[in-house]
Amino acid sequence: MSIRIGLYSEDRTLQPILSFSLGTDFEVLLESDHDEMNDVVAADECDVMILDLNSTRSSLRERMEVSRHLIASGIPAVILADDALRTPAMELVREGAYGHCRRPPSIRDLKTMLRRAHETYVLKKQLQEAQDRLEMEANGCDRIIGTSPQMRQVYQLVESVTNLSNSVLVTGESGTGKELIARAVHNLGNRAGKPFVAVSCGAIPETLIESELFGHEKGAFTGTAGAREGLFEQAGDGTIFLDEIGELSLYTQVKLLRVLQQREFNRLGGNKLIPLRARLIFATHQDLGQMVAQGKFRQDLYYRINVLRIHAPALQERSEDIPQIASHFLRQYAQSYQKQIRTIEPSAMSMLQSYAWPGNVRELENVIQRAIIVANGDTISQDDLPQMIREESVVDISDYQPAGSFERQLRDYKVKLAATAVREHNGNKTLAARSLCISRAYLHRLIRLAEPGGFFEELGQEIETA
């Protein structure tokens, strides 16, 4: 099967030349009108696009805007431009185009680039189809999204504990998906199909928490009309998930510790011992070790629950997962609001990756949902994002003059390199780190090293060292 090429160019002599030169493995369709090219893309009539920046009729600015819009469709694009337009061509590559080919092109190089772009597109579509199938089959586990090293470690830990009966402690900031990890442990193990009971320890009043967890007998306290099963009983042979375990009082912690040690409990006001059959998974955003030192959390309970531990990384620590997560929410809420929004513009995606995300995945979900509501076209643009994200994506960097000892000057020189990289990438810290061949975490540490009042002071206050 031939690879279908959508050629967007004002040069009508280019289509027959490329059709002849590329051979029968490629089918070249020429469009010189923006709307007609949009129709080709919308109808999925091309596998790869060639976007010709050279023009005699329209301005470079117009060609760049059209190219950005077409690149946002998700179909791989190869930018064709002569040497005079190499800089804007490379700008489009940084914004999401697959590659740049010199005009007039080397046919061999162009063939190779088109084939690789098509292979990449096919693999991405296959991956998306596989993820869509998982969304239908995985009982909610599919919402744990990401392929970063941090998330691969989470997947490995989840897989290693699924069929065990030991308690699991899930830690991480608010909004990182701790309950999703707990559900994955449940659904992927031998307790799948059994009850999964989620309890927010901070949402239940202290006077009712014992009754909620363990149940009560008739007359146990004023107002009880009859006996009631607690959540531990309702969980049966399934899983009980205690979220925000650090919110429990010391008194309730003692009761919980006894249940974990004895694997049995009794209802409030009753004497009959009931065996605990459910598996317990705990979660917290707090530092339990520090709470132990402060006397706010029992040390013996901490050691009892902190045997198998899974850390949910903050979104800022895995910014490479943001495009995949944002696309997931885009599909979900576009369908929910019945809007034909299919993509996020590369410049808008760059802003999303540069933002610090103090609210983590939950905040990203809220931002995408809001953007879908306010967007007018078929893509999410920079203007559809909240002002706080647009403002943070651009970092104002002034010159920095190193001074002092050799070690101090060496440190300052590294900071200056980091500053230059961030400036050249318009505030995108992920791309800046990649250009320096360093990790994003190390870039953050360089930001932290900046002197008070320097060009990174404000940014450094907003970013925690990864």
N, C-alpha and C positions, 0 to 999 in steps of 0.2 A: 504494500500500500504506500502511495506517495505521501510525502509530507506537505500539507497545505500551507502556503505562505501568503499572508496578507500583507501586500506591499502598499504602504501609504507614501505616495510621492506625487509631486506636481510634474515630474519628468516622465512623459508617456513613452519615451524611447527606452526607459529602463526596464519595463516589463518584458518586452520581447528579448532583450539582451540577456536578462537573468534567466528567463525560461529556457533559452537555448543553451546557455553556459552551465546552468545547474543540472540539466539533464532530466531524464524521466522520473528520477526519484523525488522530484519536487514539482509541485503545481503552484504557479505564481498567479495570484489574483491582484490586480492593480486597482486602487481606489485613490482618488485625489481629493475627494470631498470628505470633510470631517464626519458629517452625519451618516454618509454611506459606509464609511469605515466602522463607525459605531454599530451599524446594523450588522455588518459582517461579524464583528466580535460578539455581539449579543446573540446571533444565530449560531454561534460556535462553528463558523465556516472556515476557520483557520487554526492551525496548530501553533504557528510561530508568526510574529509580526516583524517586518523590516520597516523601520521608520526613518525616512530620508529627511535630514535636516536642511539640506540644500534647497533653495527656492529662489525663484525670480519674481514671484507674485506676492507672497505673504511675508511678513516680518519674522525675524528669528524669534521674537517674543511670542508671536502667535503659534509658531511651530513648536516651541517648547511647551506651551500650555496644552496644545493638542496632544503632544507626545506624553506628557505627564498623565493626562486623562486616560489615554489608551493603556499606558503601563499599569495604571491602577486596576484595570480589568482582570489582571492576574495571568493573562496569556504572555509567555515570554517574548521579549522584544529585543531585537538587535538594532542598534542605532547606526545608521549609515551617514557619514559626514566626512568632508574633506579636511585637510590639515588645518585650515583656518577656523574650523568649527570644532576642533578636538576638545577644547575646554568645556563648552556646553554639552557636548556628547558625553564626556566623562561625568559631568554633573548628573545627567540622566541615569547613568550606570549606578552612581552612588544612591540614586533615589529609587532604584528597583529594576532598571533595565538589565537584561541578561548580559549584554556585552556591547562593545563598540567595534565597528569594522570600517577601515579607511575607505574613502571614496576617491577614485574607482577601486573596487575591492579586488583582492586576490581571491579568485574563485575557489581555490582549494581551501583557503582559510575560512571563507564564508560558508562553504559546505560543512566544514567541521563544526563551526560555531552553531549553525542551524540545527545540525543533527544533535549536538549536545544539549542545546536549548530544548529541543523536542523531547529528548529522553528525560530531562529534568521535569518537564511539564507532565509527561506520562506518569512518572514516579510519584509526583505530588498528587495527581488525581487518584492514583491507586491508593495512596496513603489516606487521602480524604475519604474515599469510599470505604476503606477498612475501618476508619474511625466512625463513620456514620453507622456501619453495621454494629460496631461495639455499642454505640449509643442506644441501639434498639435491643441489644441482647445482654448488657452487662449490669442491669439492675441499678443503675446510677453510678457504678464505679468509673464509667467513662469520663466523668466530669473531673477526675484527676488528670489534668492535661499538662504535658511538657515533656521535652526530650533532653533537657539540660543535664549535666552531670549530677547536680543536686537532686533532680527528680528521679534519675535512674537509680540513685542510691536509695531513695524512698521506696521505689518499686521493689528493689531487691530485699529490703527489710520487710516490706509487707508480705512478699512471697515466702520469706523464711519463717514468719510467725503465724501464718493463716491457720494451720492445722494443730497448733499448740493450744493448751488450755491455760497457760500462764497469763497473768494480767499484762497489759500493754499500756505504757504511758506515751501519749502523743503531745509534744511540746511545739510551741511556735506562736508568733504574734497573732493578734486577732485578725481574722479575715484570710488566713493562709490555707484554710480547707482542712482543719483537723478532723472535723466530723466526717468528711469525705474519705479520709484515710481510714478512720475507724470503720466506716461502712465497707470499704474495700477489704479490710481484714476479715470482716464478717462474711461478706458475699462470696469471697474467693476461697473460703475454707470449708471445713466439714460441717459448719453450722449454718451454711446458706439455706435459705428456706425456712429457718427458724426465726422467732421474733427478734427484732432489733429495737431495743428500747433506749431512746435518747433522753437524758435528764440534764437540764441546766441547773446546776447546783446554786447558782447565784439568783435564779428566778423564783425559788421556793422560799417562803418565809421560814425563819429558824424554828418557829413553833410548830411547823407542819412537816419539816423535812424528814423526821424520823417516821412519821405515819406514812408519808408518801413512799419512802423507800421500802419499809418493812411491813406496812399494812397495820391494821388494828382490829381488835375484837370488839364486840358489842359492849358499850359502856366503858370503853377504855378512857374516854374523857368526855366532857360535856358536849352534847350535840351529836354524838355518834348513835345513829339509829340502828346500825347493824355492823356485822363484820365486813372487812374490806381487804382484798388482796393488795399487797404493796407492789411496787415496780420490780423488785427482785423476784417475786413469785411470777409476775406477768411475763418476765423474760424467759422463764422456763429453761429449755436447753439451748436458748439462743445467746444473745449478747446484750449486756447492759452498758451503755456508754454514759459515763459521768463527766460531763463537760464542766470546765472551770472548777476543778476539784479544790483549788486553793481558796475558794469562797466558803468552804465548810467551816463551822465553828470547831474549836478544840474538843468540845463535848461530842459532837457528831463524828469527829475523826476517831475518837476512842471506840465508839460503837462500830464504825466501819472497819477498824483494825481487827476487832474481835471476829467479825464476820469473815474477813479474809483469812484469818488464822484458823478458825474452827470450821470454815466452809458450811456454816449453818447459822440460823437466826430464828428469832421468834417475833410474832406480831406484837405490837404495842398493846399491853394489857393481857397478853396470853403467855402460857407456859410451854406450849407445844413447840418443839424444835423443828424447823423446816430446813431441809438440806438446800444449799446453794448449788444449783446446777449450771447457772449461766456463767459465761465468761465475762470478765470485767475489763473494760477499756477506759482509761482515764485521759483527760486532756486539760491543759492549762496554758495560759499565755504568761503566767507569772514565773519568776525564778524560785522554785520550791526550795532549792538549797539555801538561798538567801533568807527565805521565810523561816526555815528551820533555825538558822543562826539568830534570827530576831525573835524566836519563840512563838511564831504565828502558825507553824505547821509542825506536827509531831515527827520527830526523827525516825521513830520505828515504823510509822506509816509510810514515810518517804522511802525508806529502804525496801519496804514491802512492795510498793507499786513501781519503783524505778528499777526494774530488772530488765525488761525488754522495752527499749525506748526508741521512738521514731520522731525525728525532728522535721517539722514542716517548714521548709525554707521560705523566707520573706520573698515577695515578688521582686524586690530590688536586687536580690542575690541571684536571680535567674531571669534577667531581662530578655535573654534570647528566646524565652518561652512566650513572651508577650504577644507576638503576632499570632501564634497558634491559639492562645487563650482568647484574644480579642476576636478572632475569626469565629470561634465557637459561639461567643455571646452575640456576635453579629447575626449569624444564622438563626440563633434561637429567638432573638427579639425582633428581627425583621419579619419572621414568620408570625410572631405573636401580634405585632402591630400591623400586619398585612402591608408592608412597605417593600418596594422592589429595590432594596439596597443590598448590593452584592460584595462590595469591596471597600477597603480603607485606603485612601491615597497614601503613597509612600512617605510624603512629607508629614502627614498626620501620624502615620505609624512611627516615624522617627521621633516625634514628640512624645508619643506614648512610651517608647522605650527609654527616653531620657528622663521621664518624670520619676520622682522618688517613691511614690505609692505608699504613703504611710498607712493607708487602709487596705493595702494588699489586694488580693484577687477580688474581694468584695467591693472595693472602691473601683477597680477596673470595670467590673460588671455594671456598676451604677453609671460610670462615665459612658460606656458603650450604649447602654439603654437610653440615656439622655441624648446622646448624639443621634441615634436613630429617630428619636421623636422630633428633633429640631431640623434634621437634614431635609433638603428639598429635592436633591438629585438622586442618582443611583449609587453615589459613593459618599463616604464620610470624609470631609475635608478638614483642614486646620480650623476653619471658622466654626465648625460644629462642635469643637472641643471646648471645655470650660476654660475661662481666662487664666486660671492658676496654672494649667498645664501649658498653655501657649507662652506664658511669661517665663516659666522655669526652663523651657527648652532652649532659650538663648541666654548664654552666659556672657556678660560684659567683662573682658579681660584686659587689664592694662599692663604696660611693661613692668618687668620685675628685674631689679638689679641685685645680683648676689654679692655678698661681702662676708668678711670674717675668716675663720680658719678654713683649712683645706676641706675638712669634712663638711663644714657649713656650706661652702661654695659648691661642693659636689651635690649636696642635698638640694640646694637652691636651683642648681642647674637642672636637676631631674624635675623639680616642680615647674620650672620654666618650660621644659619640653612638654610636660603634661598640659600646661596652659595653652601652649601653641597648638597642640593637637585638638584640644577641646574647641578652640576658636576656629580652626580650619574645618571642623565638622559641625559648625553651627550649634555648639552646645550638646551634641549627641555624645554622651560619655562612653557608650558601648563602642561606637565606631572609632572614637579617639583611642580607646584602649587597644583595639585591634590594630590600628595603624602603628602603634608603638610596640606591638607584639608583647603586651603585658596583659595581665588579668584586669578585669574591671575593679576587683577588690583592691589590687595594688594601686590603681589610679586613684581610688578613694583615699588610700593612705597618703598618697602624695598631696591630695587636696587638703587633708588634715594637717600636713606639715607646714602649710602656708602661714606666714606671719599674720597676727591680728591686724586688720585694716587693709590687707592685701587683696589681690584680685579674686582669691578663692574664699575669703572669709565668710561671706553670706552663703555660698554654696556648701562650704564645709559644715556649717551649722545645720544644714538641712539633710545631710547625708550621713548615715552611720557607717562606720567602716565595716565592710563585709567580712 
